[in-house]
Amino acid sequence: MSDAAASADPPPALDALMEQLAAAGYAVADDILPIGLAASLRTELLALEAAGALSVAGIGRETAYRRDGDVRRAAIRWLDGGTAAERELLSLAETLRRVINARLFLGLFDFECNYIAYPIGGFYGRHLDRLQGERNRVVSFIAYLDPDWTEVDGGALRLWRDPDDAGEPVLTVLPRAGRVVLMLSEEIPHEVLPANRPRHAIAGWWRINRA
């Protein structure tokens, strides 16, 4: 299916998601990621944790990469499509890429994502998802994996309208299983509040073609 074909008749849930993203620079939906897939991904992530297969998450990339516990406390592992659940998620991401391109004309080309696990007390301070020095992340994707998440569990995602917004967050999102968040990577500051229970998610980014 071409990007042009994706513009014909996207499912109503995706159409509404695109309207949110275009209007506000961020969007939230509970009917995009199947609950069964969220459960499968969580099971795989828990197994990776138990096997010690996650790496401490840092900030930046390559020569600018650093681990800073004052900014971020979490562990990650990149997805490579090696399991059926990962392939299903990557297929969903490809569908989203095509619809975003058809609706918002962003020219998204590539997608990368990782499992991310926050321990009790884990957090990520306010930041943008862009990497310094180049426009290499355009739209961010977050999918939550933990069932029965409530406000007392902490770990909420908070978003601001733009980098100059120093007021109260415009949106607070509880990380409930199956919930998906999209945001413009260079424009929407966000943070993860400290979690009061282990917190599991997928975080990803679509890029433009830099060639």
ZAMIDO-55152 format. One record per residue (C-alpha): x, z, y; residue in three letters; chain; residue number from 1. Coordinates in nm, 4 decimals. Each point is the difference from the previous one (the first is absolute). Example, Ala and Ser with C-alpha at 12.3 -4.5 7.8 and 13.67 -1.06 7.14 Angstrom:
<sites>
X:Z:Y:code:unit:pos
1.2300:0.7800:-0.4500:ala:A:1
0.1370:-0.0660:0.3440:ser:A:2
</sites>
This chain:
<sites>
X:Z:Y:code:unit:pos
0.0000:0.0000:0.0000:met:A:1
0.1371:-0.1011:0.3386:ser:A:2
-0.0084:0.2171:0.3126:asp:A:3
-0.2575:-0.2421:0.1410:ala:A:4
-0.2213:0.0442:-0.3040:ala:A:5
0.0068:0.3773:0.0481:ala:A:6
-0.1758:-0.0439:0.3342:ser:A:7
-0.3138:-0.1458:-0.1576:ala:A:8
-0.1945:0.2931:-0.1395:asp:A:9
0.1996:0.3242:-0.0351:pro:A:10
-0.1847:0.2886:-0.1640:pro:A:11
-0.2014:0.2023:0.2560:pro:A:12
0.2306:0.3003:-0.0366:ala:A:13
0.3055:-0.2100:0.0860:leu:A:14
-0.1791:-0.1691:0.2877:asp:A:15
-0.0857:0.3412:0.1500:ala:A:16
0.3586:0.1175:-0.0524:leu:A:17
0.1332:-0.3024:0.1891:met:A:18
-0.2404:0.0643:0.2878:glu:A:19
0.1307:0.3571:0.0286:gln:A:20
0.3622:-0.1117:-0.0122:leu:A:21
-0.0512:-0.2697:0.2635:ala:A:22
-0.1902:0.2300:0.2354:ala:A:23
0.2064:0.3197:-0.0224:ala:A:24
0.3320:-0.0876:-0.1631:gly:A:25
-0.0887:0.2210:-0.2983:tyr:A:26
-0.2695:0.0085:-0.2665:ala:A:27
-0.1172:0.2332:-0.2784:val:A:28
-0.2079:-0.0840:-0.3068:ala:A:29
-0.1116:0.1836:-0.3126:asp:A:30
-0.1244:-0.3063:-0.1904:asp:A:31
0.3112:-0.2180:-0.0285:ile:A:32
0.2191:0.1744:-0.2598:leu:A:33
-0.1856:0.0637:-0.3299:pro:A:34
-0.0021:0.3659:-0.0982:ile:A:35
0.1149:-0.0909:-0.3500:gly:A:36
0.3047:-0.1764:0.1403:leu:A:37
0.0768:0.2953:0.2259:ala:A:38
-0.0135:0.2272:-0.3061:ala:A:39
0.2319:-0.2274:-0.2002:ser:A:40
0.2529:-0.0185:0.2814:leu:A:41
-0.0092:0.3769:0.0429:arg:A:42
0.0639:0.0499:-0.3727:thr:A:43
0.3020:-0.2299:0.0217:glu:A:44
0.1306:0.1751:0.3099:leu:A:45
-0.0356:0.3435:-0.1607:leu:A:46
0.1962:-0.1263:-0.3016:ala:A:47
0.2742:-0.1323:0.2276:leu:A:48
0.0149:0.3382:0.1759:glu:A:49
0.0243:0.1844:-0.3299:ala:A:50
0.2815:-0.2308:-0.1109:ala:A:51
0.1966:0.0576:0.3198:gly:A:52
-0.0269:-0.3695:0.0868:ala:A:53
-0.0840:0.0420:0.3701:leu:A:54
0.2510:-0.0046:0.2857:ser:A:55
-0.0050:0.2177:0.3089:val:A:56
-0.1636:-0.2034:0.2766:ala:A:57
0.1962:-0.0683:0.3148:gly:A:58
-0.0570:-0.1845:0.3251:ile:A:59
0.1450:-0.3321:0.1116:gly:A:60
0.1741:-0.2571:-0.2177:arg:A:61
0.3494:-0.1084:-0.0997:glu:A:62
0.2602:0.1246:0.2542:thr:A:63
-0.2716:0.1818:0.1975:ala:A:64
-0.1412:0.1769:-0.3072:tyr:A:65
0.0095:0.3772:-0.0026:arg:A:66
-0.1692:0.2911:-0.1699:arg:A:67
-0.1384:0.2488:0.2472:asp:A:68
-0.2036:0.2918:-0.1305:gly:A:69
-0.1075:0.0849:0.3533:asp:A:70
-0.1837:-0.3346:0.0236:val:A:71
-0.1146:-0.0716:-0.3543:arg:A:72
-0.0349:0.1863:-0.3279:arg:A:73
-0.1068:-0.2300:-0.2818:ala:A:74
0.1308:-0.1999:-0.2958:ala:A:75
-0.0501:-0.3684:-0.0784:ile:A:76
0.0428:-0.2764:-0.2557:arg:A:77
-0.0442:-0.3702:0.0744:trp:A:78
-0.2614:-0.1922:-0.1983:leu:A:79
0.1239:-0.3087:-0.1857:asp:A:80
-0.3115:-0.1151:-0.1852:gly:A:81
0.1325:0.1314:-0.3291:gly:A:82
-0.3313:0.1480:-0.1177:thr:A:83
-0.3572:-0.1256:-0.0154:ala:A:84
-0.1089:0.2472:0.2680:ala:A:85
0.2792:-0.1083:0.2340:glu:A:86
-0.0875:-0.3657:-0.0517:arg:A:87
-0.3649:0.0710:0.0754:glu:A:88
0.0963:0.1757:0.3226:leu:A:89
0.2301:-0.2861:0.1013:leu:A:90
-0.2821:-0.2451:-0.0692:ser:A:91
-0.2260:0.2008:0.2314:leu:A:92
0.2730:-0.0045:0.2652:ala:A:93
0.0232:-0.3779:-0.0315:glu:A:94
-0.3760:-0.0324:0.0497:thr:A:95
0.0247:0.2167:0.3092:leu:A:96
0.2925:-0.2056:0.1321:arg:A:97
-0.1986:-0.3205:-0.0254:arg:A:98
-0.3060:0.1487:0.1675:val:A:99
0.2057:0.1581:0.2802:ile:A:100
0.1714:-0.3323:0.0654:asn:A:101
-0.3295:-0.1860:0.0005:ala:A:102
-0.1683:0.2462:0.2346:arg:A:103
0.2829:0.1208:0.2270:leu:A:104
0.2443:-0.2950:-0.0210:phe:A:105
0.3008:0.2291:-0.0466:leu:A:106
0.2009:-0.2238:-0.2312:gly:A:107
0.0709:0.2775:-0.2493:leu:A:108
0.2350:-0.1234:-0.2693:phe:A:109
0.1537:0.2764:-0.2098:asp:A:110
-0.1156:0.3399:-0.1299:phe:A:111
0.1936:0.3031:-0.1191:glu:A:112
-0.1272:0.3422:-0.0979:cys:A:113
0.1048:0.3267:-0.1550:asn:A:114
-0.1446:0.2991:-0.1714:tyr:A:115
0.0273:0.3033:0.2241:ile:A:116
-0.0318:0.3626:-0.1098:ala:A:117
-0.0155:0.2923:0.2422:tyr:A:118
0.0719:0.3476:-0.1412:pro:A:119
-0.1814:0.3069:0.1242:ile:A:120
0.1120:0.0227:0.3624:gly:A:121
0.0959:-0.3689:0.0042:gly:A:122
-0.0651:-0.1906:0.3219:phe:A:123
0.1046:-0.2952:0.2159:tyr:A:124
0.0317:0.0461:0.3761:gly:A:125
-0.1503:-0.2397:0.2530:arg:A:126
0.1550:-0.3470:-0.0293:his:A:127
-0.0533:-0.3746:0.0000:leu:A:128
0.0563:-0.2019:-0.3163:asp:A:129
0.2226:-0.2606:0.1622:arg:A:130
0.3697:-0.0012:-0.0840:leu:A:131
0.2344:0.0046:0.2960:gln:A:132
0.1409:-0.3306:0.1197:gly:A:133
-0.2387:-0.2488:-0.1575:glu:A:134
-0.3679:-0.0827:-0.0363:arg:A:135
-0.0137:0.0357:-0.3726:asn:A:136
-0.3145:0.2031:-0.0604:arg:A:137
-0.3250:-0.1238:0.1496:val:A:138
-0.2896:0.1649:-0.1861:val:A:139
0.0293:0.3282:-0.1899:ser:A:140
-0.1987:0.0855:-0.3121:phe:A:141
-0.0708:0.3465:-0.1425:ile:A:142
-0.1998:0.0729:-0.3145:ala:A:143
-0.0765:0.3568:-0.1048:tyr:A:144
0.0014:0.1160:-0.3619:leu:A:145
-0.1035:0.3683:-0.0166:asp:A:146
-0.3615:0.0886:-0.0894:pro:A:147
-0.2043:0.2824:0.1513:asp:A:148
0.2115:0.0321:0.3149:trp:A:149
-0.1473:0.2317:0.2658:thr:A:150
0.0992:0.1125:0.3486:glu:A:151
0.1491:0.3243:-0.1337:val:A:152
0.2482:-0.2098:-0.2010:asp:A:153
0.1664:-0.1143:0.3240:gly:A:154
0.2019:-0.3211:-0.0112:gly:A:155
-0.2289:-0.1926:0.2344:ala:A:156
0.1153:-0.3219:0.1632:leu:A:157
-0.0335:0.0027:0.3794:arg:A:158
0.0053:-0.3172:0.2112:leu:A:159
0.0410:-0.0725:0.3718:trp:A:160
-0.1121:-0.3104:0.1913:arg:A:161
0.3453:-0.1167:0.1105:asp:A:162
0.3583:0.1256:0.0445:pro:A:163
-0.0746:0.1301:0.3510:asp:A:164
-0.3001:0.2068:-0.1112:asp:A:165
0.1068:0.3646:0.0348:ala:A:166
-0.3502:0.1445:-0.0356:gly:A:167
-0.1966:0.1146:-0.3006:glu:A:168
-0.0044:-0.2332:-0.3024:pro:A:169
-0.2708:-0.2636:0.0088:val:A:170
-0.0573:0.0361:-0.3741:leu:A:171
0.0708:0.2515:-0.2773:thr:A:172
-0.0196:-0.1271:-0.3581:val:A:173
-0.0189:0.2159:-0.3113:leu:A:174
0.2044:-0.1489:-0.2879:pro:A:175
-0.2833:-0.0338:-0.2512:arg:A:176
0.0423:-0.2118:-0.3143:ala:A:177
-0.0989:-0.3620:0.0514:gly:A:178
0.0210:0.0117:0.3790:arg:A:179
0.2006:-0.2786:0.1656:val:A:180
0.1461:-0.0026:0.3518:val:A:181
0.1338:-0.3057:0.1820:leu:A:182
0.1782:0.0110:0.3356:met:A:183
0.2146:-0.2170:0.2224:leu:A:184
0.3502:0.1198:-0.0830:ser:A:185
0.1544:-0.0407:0.3476:glu:A:186
-0.2951:0.1324:0.1985:glu:A:187
-0.1640:0.2989:-0.1712:ile:A:188
0.1940:0.3293:-0.0049:pro:A:189
-0.0978:0.2316:-0.2825:his:A:190
0.1056:0.3140:-0.1825:glu:A:191
-0.0676:0.1801:-0.3269:val:A:192
-0.0804:0.3683:0.0403:leu:A:193
0.1536:0.2513:-0.2438:pro:A:194
-0.1695:-0.0098:-0.3387:ala:A:195
-0.1311:0.3157:-0.1654:asn:A:196
0.0000:-0.1655:-0.3435:arg:A:197
0.2050:-0.2839:-0.1458:pro:A:198
-0.1067:-0.3253:0.1670:arg:A:199
0.0329:-0.3490:-0.1509:his:A:200
-0.0433:-0.3431:0.1560:ala:A:201
0.1190:-0.3590:0.0217:ile:A:202
0.1587:-0.1099:0.3292:ala:A:203
0.0691:-0.3662:0.0695:gly:A:204
0.0645:-0.2595:0.2692:trp:A:205
-0.0641:-0.3686:0.0495:trp:A:206
0.2719:-0.1948:0.1790:arg:A:207
0.0249:-0.3326:0.1740:ile:A:208
0.2386:-0.2683:-0.1252:asn:A:209
0.3287:0.0509:0.1872:arg:A:210
0.1497:-0.3322:-0.1145:ala:A:211
</sites>
